[in-house]
């Protein structure tokens, strides 16, 4: 039987902006946001959101238009997010680490009417972009003349597209995941109830890139219950002081962050008395690491989250009570979600049998933007096919044993080999190549390229790195290059990456 999460209460909000307004009325003087660029109360934040809405209107934008943002971890991202959603427009976050050709792929597909970017990132935008684009300083100068009176959000419908989040597919081409207002509102509810338990008065830190879909668990959700969002970038040298000074109560990190923080013996409960919940996601955490965390923070439960961007993103959670009794599990379904394991015949597999993880429920995307073929391939008979391999135990706990076919997860960031391979294939001396993930003690995985080069070519790893560095984001660049005479193939000519990964583990490559 599929594992079914608790039902969603009928009183749960399906549009988040009115809920944020309610918190602003209830807690006007409470800090809503703490960020490198400053602090603001709920009253101040809503005033800035109104001003942003009026500023967008004065640029000619209307409900249904798309606004892209390439902004770093600071309050302008958060305020623009809410202004766009409350105006019935669609928000398109852009990864700040993407190279110009990658940004061009997304903007060509999304066709945003406006792009707002940090001043230092303006050069990453495509030169031939036809819409409006504004550096953040220019955008803020424009807002100085905008009014700050409330805008009526009643025209926004729960099923309207709120965001388009781009996630690269295995073909190397980006796909725009369309999330509705209801999708993210349900995720907010889950984050503040069974998933994390974020409560009014909590101070929730966001140290991962804000454009990531995890924003709906830790960045935006706190504002729907009267908590404080503490926004910054992850820095091992600064995180201790930040947790202390801002009295952070809820911490989220990918396993790589925990590995780094645990190198310092001062990362323990007595130095952070306010920290009451520890959470992690994006990749599996070794049991030994969980044990170390629990020894350091014996009274703080550590919770594991699992999901995909297509599911807003979280679909399951492992409560701290099960961290050691269910090692390797990613928990049970969240309210409103159903999870099953399908075999190759698309029939449900019994408990303990490995198959593909499939999901359905309130978090599931509306589809891929302008890509009905990819949508039909991903969602079949109402079930979203994740591509992840896993199994369910007799109590409905989900276990993931392998990730989407060949995807690499480096420190919580998804890297699709086809993207990197497409760049390497542009080099005239590369005959064939395959990109795989290899184990790394901090990031979990690093990127490695196995290359067949033209006979007699002098090309080496450094020359390929220099060739690729301006064509793709730096975190996707291979850190290892292996040159071979030929790659392993199956009978149909497909490169056998599983063989390459095994060879790398065995030290043959």
N, C-alpha and C positions, 0 to 999 in steps of 0.2 A: 504494500500500500504506500502511496506517496506520503511524505511527511507534511502535515498541514499545520501552519502557524495559528495562533489564537485569532479570533475574529477581530476586526477593527470596530471600535465603538461607533455607533451612528452619529454621535456628537463630534467626532473628529473633524477638524477643519480641513477643507479641500483646496483652499487658497490661503497662502501663508501671509501675504501682506496685511490683510485685516488683523491677523493675529499679532503681528509685530506692532501695529498701531495700538492694539489693546494693551500690550505690554508698556508702550510709551505713556499711555494714560495712567496705568497702574503704578509704574515706577519711573516717573519723568526725570528724577534726579539721580537715578542709579547709573553707574557706568555701563554703557552698552558695548563700547569698543575701546580697546587699548592697543595702539599700534605705534610703529616707529615714528609716524608723522604726527602723532598726537592722540589725545583722549577725547571722548565725547560721551555725554549722557544720552539716554534714550530721547529726551526732548531735543537735544542738539542734533542727534543723528537723523531723526525724522525731518527736522527743518532742512538739513542738507539734502536729504532725499527729495523733498518737495522742490528745492531749488534745482536739483539735477533734472527732475521731470520737466519743469518749465524751460530749462535750458535746452533739453532735447526737443521739446515742442518748437522752440524758436529757431531751431536748425531745420525745421520742416519735417521732423520725424513723427510718425503716427503709429497707432496700434497696428501690429502685424509686421512692422519693419524690424530689421535685424541690426543689432548693435554689437560689434565685436570689441573685445578688450584684451590688450596685451599689457597687463599690469602686474607689478610685483606684489609681494606680501605687505600690504599697507591698507589703510582705511579707504582710499579712493576706489579700490576694487569692490569692496563690500557695498559702499554707498551707491556706486553705479549699478551694481547687480540689482539692488532693490528698486532703484528708480526705473530701470528698464522693465522689470517684471510688473511693478505696480502700474505702469503705463500701458500694459498690454502688448509691449514689444517683446522681441525674442533676444535673449542674451547669448552671445557666442564667445566663450572664453578661448583665448589663444595661449598656447604654451610659450612662455617667454624665452625658452631655450632653442626654439626652432630656427633653422636657417631660412634665408629669404625664399629659396625655391619651395620649401615646405609650407611656409606661410602662404605663398601664392597658390598652392594646391587647394588650401582650405578656403581662401577668400574667393577663388574662382568658383568653388562649389557653393559656398554660403551666400555670396554676393551681398555682404552687409552694406547697408546704407551709410554707416559710420563706423570708423575704427578709432578707438582712443588708445593711445599707447604711452608708456613711460617715455620721457624725452630721450633717454639713452638708447631706446629700442626702435626709434623711428626708422633707422636705416635697415631694419629687418623687414620692413614692409615692401611689397613689390612696387617697382617704379611705375608700372602701367596700371595700377589700381584706379578704377574710374569713380569710385564713391568718395565721400568725404573722409578725410583722415585728419586727426588732430593730436598733437603731442599733449600730454597731460597739462603742462603749464598753459598752453594755448586754450585748452578746454576750460580750465579754471578761470582764466581771464574772461572768457565768454560768459561764464556763470555769474560773474560779479554783477551783471545787469539783469539777471533773472530774478523773478519774484520767488517767494518761498511760501506761498499759500497752498493749502492742501489741494490735491487732485483726487477726484472721485474715482475709486478703483472698481466700481460696481460693474463696469462693462467687461471686465476680465472674467472669462469663464474657466471652470476647473479643467476642462479638456483642452484648452488652448495650449499651444507649444510655448513653454517658458524658456527653455534652453536648447541649444544645439551644441553638444559636446563631441568634439572630433576625436575618434580613436582609430588609429591606423589598422587596416586589415591585413590579412596575410598576403594579399596581392601587392602590398606596398602603397596602396592608394587610401587616403583618409576617408572614413565614413562618419557622417554626422548623426549622432544619436539624439533623437528628438524626445525630450522629457516634458511632460505636461505639468501644469501647476498642481494637479492632483498627485502626480507621481512624487514630486519633491515634498509636498505637504504631508503625505503619508510617511515618507522617510523622516521628516522632522518629528512626527509623532513617535515613530519607532525609536528614534535616537533619544527622545526624552522619556520614554517609558521602558520597554523591555530590553532594548539594545544596550544602551549605556545607563540610562537613568539620570540624564542631565536635569537638574532641578533649579528653580529660581534661586538666585544668589550664587550659583556655581560660577567659577571662573575657568573657562575652557580654553586651552592653548592650541593654536594652529600654527605649526612650524613647517609643514609640508607646503609645496607650491599651491597657492589658493585656486589656481585654475583646475586642479584635479577634482574629480567627482566626489572625493571624500569631503569636500567642502559642505555637502549637504548633511553630513553627520556631525561635524565639529565646528564649522565656521558659521553657518546660517542657522542651524537648528537652535543653538542657545538663545538667539534673539526672539524665538517664539515662546519662550517660557520665562523671560526676565532674567536670564543669566548674562554673563559678560564674556565676549569673545576677545581673547588676547591673541593678537596676530604678530608674528615675527618670522624670521628665517631661522632655520636650524643652524646653530653654531655651537660646537662642543665647548668653546671657551666662554660663551655667554649664557647658555641655557640654564646653568645652575643659578646664576644671579637672577635671571628672569623668573624662574619658578619661585624663588624666595620673595623677590620684591613685589611680584604681582599676586602672591598668595594663590597660585594656581591650584585648583582642586581636581581637574580632569586633564590627563595627559594622554595624547595619542602619538605613537611613533611606529614607523616600520621597523622590522627586526634589526636592520642595519643601525638605526639610531640607538636602539637599546645596547647593541654590541659595543658601540662607541662610548656611551654614557657609563656602562658598567666597568669600563677600564679604570674609572676614577672611583676609589673606595668611598669617596664622600657622597656618591649617589646612593643615598639610603634614607629611610623614613625620618630619622631624627633630625636631619637637616632640612626636611620639607614637610613640616607638620600639617600643612593644609591639604596635601595631596591625598585624595581619598579614592580615586579610581585610576587605574592604568589600563590602557587599551593598545592593541596593535592589530595590524592587518597588512594586506598587499602580498605577503608571502608567509610561509609557515615558520614558526619559531621553534628552534630546537628545545627539547624537553629540559636539557641542562640549563639553558638560558632562562626558561620559565622558573625553574627551581631557584636559580640565583636571584631573580627578581623578587620572588616570594620571600626568600630569606631576608632580603634588604628591606622589603615593604610588607611585613607580615599581616598588617591590617587592611591593606589596599587590595581589593580584588583585581586580577588582571583578566581582561576580556578580549576575546579574539573575534574579529569581524571578517566576513567573506562576502564577495559579490563581484559584480561587473558594472561598468559604466551603464550598460544597457538596462540595469536594474536599479539605477538611481543613487548609489551603487549597491548598498548592502542588502542581502537576502537572508543571512543567517548570522547568529551570534552565539559564542560559547561563553557562558557565564563563568566567573572566576571560581565558583564552587567545583567546576569540572576541569579546571586547567590541568590538573595532574591525574585525575581519575579517568579522563577521556583524552589522553595525549594524542596529538595529531588531528583531533576533530576540530571542525569549524562551527560546530554547534547545531542548533535546530532552527527551523524557519521562523522568521519574524512575523508579527501579526499581519494577516492579509496575504501571506506568501505561501506557496506550495512548492515543494522540491521533490523530484523523483529521479531515479536512475534508470536510464534506458539502455538496452543492449543494442547490438548492431541491427537487429530486426525492428527497432523502434518499439519494442515491447518492454514493459517494466521488468527490471531485474530484481530478484529476491534479495533480502538483506545479506550483506557480506560479499555480494558479487559485484565486481567492478564493471562500470559502464559510464555513459556520458551523463553529466549533471544537466538536468533540464528543469526549468522553473516556469511558473506562471503566478500572476497575482497583481496587486495594486501598484507595485513598483515598476512593472515592466514597461519599457519605452513604447511610444507610439509607432516607432519604426525608424529606419534610416532616411535622412533627408534626401529627397530626389533620387532614391535608390530602391525602388520596389523589388527588384530582383534580389538584392542582398537581404531585404526585410523578409521576403518569402522564404529565403534559404535559412534564415536565423529562427524565424517563428513558424513552426509547423503544427497545424492542428491546435493552436493556442499555446503550445509549449515553446519556450525559448531554449534553443540548444546552445549551451555555453561553450562546448568544445573541451571542457575540463573533464578529466576522468576521476571518478571517485566511487565510493560505495556508502551505503547506509547501514547502520547497525540496527539491532532489534528494538532499540529505544528511540529511533528516529534521529540519531546524531549522524551528521554528514562528515565524511572523511575525504579529503582531496589527495590523490596519490600522484597526479601529474597535471601539468598545466596545459593550456591551449597549445595544441600541436607543437609548435617550435618556438613559441614566444619566450623571450628572455625577460626576467624581472631583476633589474639591477637596482638595489636599494629602494625597492618599491615602485620604480618607474618601468613601465612596460616598453619593451623594445621588440619590434617585429623584424626578424632577420631579412625579410624581403626588401624592406626599406633600405637597409645597409647594402645588401647585395646589388640593388638597382644602381646605387652610387658607384660601387666598385666596378661594376660592369661597364661603366662609362670610360674607364681607363683603357687605353688601346692595347695594353700588354696583358690584360686579364682575359684568359681564355674561359675559365670557369671558376666559380667560387661558391662557398657555402659559409654562412655565418651561424655560429652556435653559441650557447652559453656554457661557460666553464665555471667551476666552483670558485668562490672568493670568500675569505673568512670574514669580511666586513659587509660587503654588498650582497652577499648571497650568491650572486652570479656576476661575471664580467663577460664582455663581448670578445669573441675570438673569430677570426676569419681564416678559413682554409682555402688556399688559392692555387690554381693551376695557371702558370704564366706562359707566355709565348717562349718557345725555345730560344735560348740565347739572350733573353731580355735581362737587363740589369736591375729591373724593378725589385725593390725590397719593401719591408714593412714600413720604414720611415717615409719613403716616397709615396706609398699608398695613403699613409696617414695625412700627409700634407695635401695630397690630391683631394681627399674626402672632407677635410676639416671645414671648408667653406661651403660644402654642399649638404651638410647634415648636422643636426645638433651634436654638440660635443659629447654628451653623455651616451650617444649611440655609437661613437667611434670605437672600433676594435682596439683593444689594448694588446692583443696578441695576434701575430700573423704566422701562419704555418704554410710553407710552400711544399706542394706535393706534385708528383708526376700525373696522378689521376685521382678522381674522387670515386667513392663507391656508389654504384647505381643498382636499382632493381631492374627487372625484366622490361619494364615500360620506360626505362631511362630516367626515372626519378632519383635524385640524390638521396641516399640513405643517411639522413642526419643523425638518426639514432645510433648508427654505427660510428659516426664521427665523434659523437658525445662519449660513447663507450671507449673509443680509442684515446680520447683526451683524458678520461678518468684513469685509464690504465697507463698513461704516460707514453703511449705510442706516438702520438702526434707531437 
